[in-house]
Amino acid sequence: MKISIMGTNGFLSTAIAKYANKEHWALDMYGLDTPVRHKYDNFYKMNLMDTEMDCSGLMDSDIVIYAIGAGIQANLQEDFNLIYNLNVTAPVNICNKLKELDYKGIFVTFGSVFEMGETKEERFFTEEDVLTSLCPTSNDYTVSKRMLSKFVASYKHGFRHWHFYIPTIYGAGENPKRLIPYVINAIRNGEELHFTAGEQTRQYVHVNDVPRLLAMAFEKGLPSGLYNIEGKETLTVKEIVTLIHQAMGKQVPEGCFGSVQRADVGMKYLALDGKKLKNTIGFEATVKITDTNEIKITFDSDSNSKSRRYFEIYDRKFYRSDCDK
């Protein structure tokens, strides 16, 4: 099998590429930066936001995966033009070019549980719930993802198109400013921790479960459509923080909850119902964040050889020693 990934050194694209290496798939990478954390057959340096980009090289790929985005981390304050161009315009442009070229493979894009917005309901949301949500939001990332999802749902393709809604994704190599690595780094460095009240509920899926899903979907001939990836665990922020402290043999410090405000606290309960994928191809997430026997704190070096810590959970079925070192 041959896959092409749009986006080179991102959290999700790296996980998919490493899985491709493990399975000995042919792998082409497209983006501005040379891939540094995995092997690949070909790298094509290009600006994915270039509306005149040449997509003819994608024609022999069984799967083309658009695995790049902007605005995920609100505290990075990325330009809204970048968010909409990268999250909407670029994948729509690639989709149209593939159609013009009469592509016969599979195009993959990703949505987000955050497309639900500031919902007051506390339940697992279906694909239809996410697609049709009109719950308010002031987040450009959420709005841009809604726009892409509606395009995918209404666009008539000449090829298969899988659009996967993802809950909160975590694992080795994620942004150190995100919740799990933030907590671990602060504990190890003896730094103070500051959180919201921690009452918002999030569903978590390990990044290694995503490429496993792609492989299963290809093998079993998953039809075009929008699909929820249901995470293995659904927990409050306070529960996650407590679990990490317990795994590291520490007590949660008093007064750390309720000391800050975040824009997403209005999104009280964000979880996805994965019955559609389970009933279609039998997919279920495998990695449990609460299985503290599989939590390991390790070190990693970035491309500049600056040591940084990150959180890693080993999925013994698929990655074992293939995880980042």
GITA-V56608 format. One line per field, one symbol per residue. phi: phi as a letter, one per 20 degrees, with the letter a starting at -180 (. if undefined). burial: + if it has 9 or more other ideal C-beta (glycine too) atoms within 8 Angstrom, else -. A space follows every 50 residues. Layout:
phi=???
burial=???
This chain:
phi=.cccdeoddfgfffffffffgfemffcdccredffcdaebebcdfbefef fdgedffefeefcddeccacnfeffflfffffgfffecgfffffgfffff emfdecdcccdbffffmefefcbeeegfgffdfdffbddfffffffffff fffdeeedbfcdcdedffdbqgnfgfefgfffffffffemefdccffmef dcedcfgffffffgfffffemgfgqeceeeffccbfgffffffffffemc efffneenecccfeffefbcbdeefffffecnfbfdedfeeffdececdb defemefbebdcdeeffcdlfffgd
burial=-+++++++++++++++++++++--+-+++++---+-++-+--+--+-+-- --+-+-+++-+-+++++++++--+-------++++++++++++++-+++- +-+-+++++++++++++++----++++-+++-+---+-++++++++++++ +++---+-++++++++++++++++-+-+-+++++++++----+-++-+++ ++++++++++++++++++-+-+--++++++++++++++-+++++++-+-- -----++------++-++++++++-+++-++-+-+++-+-+--++-++-+ -------++++++++--++---++-
